[in-house]
Amino acid sequence: LDAEGAIPLYDGGHSKDGRAPAYKHRGLEKRFDRDRNAAMPKNKVLVVDDEPALRYPLGEALKGWGYAHLEAGTIAKALEFFESEHPLVVLQDIHLPDGSGLDARREYKSRQPQSVIIMMTGNVLVDDTLSALRGGAYDFISKPIHLRELQVTIRNGIEVGTLRREVRTLRSEQARQFGFDQIIGASGAIRA
């Protein structure tokens, strides 16, 4: 994390075992533990980025906030996880080796319209931002990622999705309760 609490792009560091980036060994996990109970543990978040050095600290932050998280480095793997795990939130990088995150966003929305898609990029272009938001993305975050901003964005996105589902449920209940098939009458015109 830099002085502003953002995750920097890859710094090249690794742990002693050679697998995990060095972020874990700088006390980063302690910062994430503060907010462990901030989210429901059943909500899954899929992180899609081709940089393992970004996926790892995001995964640690998500765990600390109480989310189950999945990681994918390609669109193909992300779509596989999306289909099998049904994450509620997707943090999607725009530029990946096997395609555009904007195309993947369309695929997520066609398969699961209520999913919360948050686009990420290190190269913010107005056209990409507008395309993502008009295409159903909940929000657009630029790199370096500020963890507090991300935490609030995820929480708000889940809340908006929950409210939309509740409204749909209430509308369908009202339509069923007050529909024409519920009208009761004795005249011949009503019974016909």
Secondary structure, DSSP 8 states (H G I E B T S, - for coil): --TTSEE-S----B-TTSSSBGGGGGTHHHHHHTTTTSS-TT-EEEEE-S-HHHHHHHHHHHHHTT-EEEEESSHHHHHHHHHHH--SEEEEESEETTEEHHHHHHHHHHH-TT-EEEEEESS--HHHHHHHHHTT-SEEEESSEEHHHHHHHHHHHHHHHHHHHHHHHHHHHHHHHSSGGG----SHHHH-
